[in-house]
Amino acid sequence: MVMTEINKPPETFMPETAAPELAEETYHRLLNMIALGRIPRDVPLQERTLAAALGVSRTPLREAISRLIGGGFASRAGRGQLMVKEPSLRDYLSILQLRQLLEGESAASATGRMPPALAASLITQIEQHRVAHDGSIYENHRIDNLVHMTIAAHSGNTMLEQMIFDLRIKARSFDQNGTAARFEPGCEEHIAILRHIGNGDAEGARAAMVRHLAQVRAGIVARFTEF
């Protein structure tokens, strides 16, 4: 199993008495690792390796894994092997439809809540990313997560934020921001969303987010209908 950029485990495990809190922390750490592509999809994962990588015992890890499976982020394959689920194209398009609704609302709600200075700071980071032209999958996803989840975090609705986070994780493997064709358009679309938010234009932010995700969808459909 190949895993990258995982924090090294501490020298000793945390005590079993901390299992409920530790299981919660482990669950969120696993979600973040999936979101950043640090756990491969459709590859059997070993509990022992995951436990060592996270620096936890297998008891809280198993509780966290049960939550991943229950949430549809992972599944048990033949012989009970654990794997992060790879969504089908149909699943992905359904997820994108939901994201358009939820993230459009999130962008509108963040307008007036996100400080204009923060929106400007994000735009600066996108422009620096654009100039550097770092098209690596990790850096593209880092910027994409930064933009979308910062907006969601300022929506004023923690449940909406969590739903967006969960959907983004499930859709990650189809994300087109990591392709050359989506690099420039993705930067431009993110900047447009943030400018509307910074200027206090809620409906403009909503429309820009919906257009952005529509373009992501169009890129995916084009990719899978090429001859």
Beta strands, then each sheet from edge to edge (+ up, - down):
strand 1: 74-76
strand 2: 82-84
sheet 1: 1+ 2-
end
